[in-house]
Amino acid sequence: MAWKTKKNVKKKPRVLKKAVIKPFNHGTMTTAAFFGMIRSSLRQKSRWWVPIAEAKKLARRKFTGLNKRQRWEYQCNHCKKWYKDDDVAVDHIIEAGSLNKFEDLAGFAQRLFCEVDGFQVLCNECHNIKTNEYKQRIKDEKQLAEH
């Protein structure tokens, strides 16, 4: 059995990596990382936005089934079926959109922190379908812009 030693191991050619520009946080963050942090922080704070809870309240009714622990059920705005609390999500009717540059910030915040009429309750399945369609649309638009 031959052991690998420094003499009989071929070295892989070095591939030069592109220099990544890190203009934020004293040279430690890329532009994508910086705006990702801002986007994440704003979305985290939006969880406490009162109109979200109000939109959910408007879509509920008292549960009359056998499960005594379940007080409410919520109607999906798309398929119109009724679901328990864990099976629904409050969704922005108009997506908050992208936040990739400073010019996007005002519009993103305005759409993210909208009033009650800007939200809808969707079951998890309908929410996933809507989200995936939005992501595909953004991907297609990006590909068109590159060509």
TIGUTOR-611121 format. One line per field, with one value per residue (C-alpha): residue number from 1; x, y, z. Coordinates in nm, 4 decimals. Example, Ala and Ser with C-alpha at 12.3 -4.5 7.8 and 13.67 -1.06 7.14 Angstrom:
BEGIN
nr [1;2]
X [1.2300;1.3670]
Y [-0.4500;-0.1060]
Z [0.7800;0.7140]
***
This chain:
BEGIN
nr [1;2;3;4;5;6;7;8;9;10;11;12;13;14;15;16;17;18;19;20;21;22;23;24;25;26;27;28;29;30;31;32;33;34;35;36;37;38;39;40;41;42;43;44;45;46;47;48;49;50;51;52;53;54;55;56;57;58;59;60;61;62;63;64;65;66;67;68;69;70;71;72;73;74;75;76;77;78;79;80;81;82;83;84;85;86;87;88;89;90;91;92;93;94;95;96;97;98;99;100;101;102;103;104;105;106;107;108;109;110;111;112;113;114;115;116;117;118;119;120;121;122;123;124;125;126;127;128;129;130;131;132;133;134;135;136;137;138;139;140;141;142;143;144;145;146;147]
X [0.0000;0.1417;0.1218;0.0689;0.3693;0.4557;0.6760;0.4163;0.1050;0.0255;-0.0689;-0.3876;-0.3401;-0.4455;-0.7557;-0.7546;-1.0744;-1.2369;-1.1866;-1.5150;-1.5853;-1.6975;-1.8040;-2.0035;-1.9338;-1.5711;-1.4899;-1.6462;-1.9810;-2.0705;-2.3587;-2.5763;-2.4952;-2.5668;-2.9067;-2.9876;-2.9280;-3.1480;-3.4241;-3.4119;-3.4247;-3.7239;-3.9124;-3.8407;-3.9849;-4.2878;-4.3989;-4.5224;-4.7126;-5.0708;-5.2504;-5.1243;-5.3104;-5.6156;-5.6213;-5.6109;-5.8945;-6.1109;-6.0690;-6.1705;-6.4850;-6.5590;-6.4742;-6.7732;-6.6067;-6.5209;-6.1748;-6.2434;-5.8935;-5.9436;-6.1241;-6.0993;-6.0742;-5.9567;-6.0753;-5.8228;-5.8781;-5.7955;-5.9541;-6.2205;-6.1749;-6.1492;-5.8290;-5.6902;-5.4391;-5.1256;-5.2369;-5.2675;-5.0330;-5.0958;-4.9712;-4.9064;-5.1474;-4.8784;-4.5389;-4.2906;-4.0512;-3.6762;-3.4338;-3.1004;-3.0053;-3.0800;-3.3336;-3.5485;-3.5654;-3.8586;-4.0846;-3.9926;-4.0715;-4.3963;-4.5172;-4.3941;-4.5662;-4.8982;-5.2407;-5.5025;-5.6359;-5.2891;-5.2973;-5.4840;-5.5007;-5.3967;-5.3736;-5.0165;-5.0699;-5.2072;-4.9366;-4.6618;-4.8112;-4.8282;-4.4741;-4.3283;-4.5055;-4.3629;-4.0100;-4.0362;-4.1620;-3.8663;-3.6260;-3.7753;-3.7591;-3.3954;-3.3097;-3.4859;-3.2934;-2.9615;-3.0329]
Y [0.0000;0.3341;0.6137;0.9671;1.1780;1.5276;1.3873;1.1703;1.3866;1.6077;1.9601;2.1030;2.4217;2.7260;2.8978;3.2692;3.3849;3.7114;3.9741;4.0344;4.3949;4.4455;4.8076;4.7791;4.7278;4.8383;4.6152;4.2944;4.2796;4.2496;4.4500;4.1360;4.0502;4.4066;4.4313;4.0753;4.1845;4.4943;4.2900;4.0239;4.2834;4.4612;4.1338;4.0303;4.3582;4.3277;4.0210;4.2645;4.4821;4.5115;4.5115;4.1546;4.0337;4.2376;4.0782;3.7362;3.8328;3.9371;3.5939;3.3881;3.2353;3.0375;2.6680;2.4398;2.1006;1.8329;1.9597;2.1656;2.3154;2.4794;2.8121;2.9577;2.8557;3.0751;3.1029;3.0966;3.3960;3.1894;2.8437;2.9621;2.6520;2.6753;2.5825;2.5781;2.8407;2.6373;2.5797;2.9442;3.2345;3.6069;3.7133;4.0490;4.0948;4.3010;4.1433;4.3513;4.3027;4.3221;4.5175;4.5162;4.8840;5.1970;5.3154;5.0050;5.0769;5.3217;5.1141;4.7887;4.9335;5.0894;4.7586;4.5520;4.7713;4.8151;4.8451;4.5715;4.5931;4.4989;4.1564;3.8327;3.4990;3.2011;2.8331;2.7039;2.5285;2.8379;3.0527;2.8209;2.8261;3.2071;3.2383;2.9948;3.1728;3.5051;3.3626;3.2116;3.5432;3.7281;3.4658;3.4944;3.8757;3.8592;3.6245;3.8528;4.1533;3.9714;3.8988]
Z [0.0000;-0.1040;0.1450;0.0334;0.1006;-0.0048;-0.2801;-0.4593;-0.4174;-0.7146;-0.6247;-0.7641;-0.9581;-0.7628;-0.8869;-0.8299;-0.6685;-0.7540;-0.4889;-0.3071;-0.2289;0.1317;0.1628;0.4864;0.8566;0.8443;0.5479;0.6834;0.4987;0.1338;-0.0060;-0.0163;0.3459;0.4606;0.2928;0.4032;0.7628;0.7196;0.5509;0.8231;1.1010;0.9497;0.8952;1.2547;1.3857;1.1572;1.3542;1.6228;1.3753;1.5115;1.1715;1.1160;1.4255;1.3245;0.9780;1.1407;1.3762;1.0810;0.9204;1.2244;1.3635;1.6763;1.6409;1.7015;1.6542;1.9074;2.0056;2.3190;2.3173;1.9795;2.0176;1.6666;1.3045;1.0187;0.6601;0.3780;0.1524;-0.1564;-0.1226;0.1298;0.3513;0.7307;0.9176;1.2685;1.3803;1.3001;0.9419;0.8316;0.7638;0.7351;0.3937;0.2288;-0.0607;-0.2349;-0.1650;0.0308;-0.2594;-0.2733;-0.0616;-0.2425;-0.2388;-0.0397;-0.2998;-0.2222;0.1514;0.1642;-0.0617;0.1140;0.4579;0.3337;0.1844;0.4814;0.7426;0.5633;0.7243;0.7735;0.4177;0.2875;0.4557;0.3925;0.5716;0.3597;0.4448;0.4379;0.1039;-0.0715;0.0900;-0.0391;-0.3896;-0.3897;-0.2522;-0.5067;-0.7938;-0.6741;-0.6468;-0.9966;-1.1368;-0.9817;-1.1169;-1.4669;-1.4578;-1.3504;-1.6364;-1.8866;-1.7556;-1.8025;-2.1696]
***
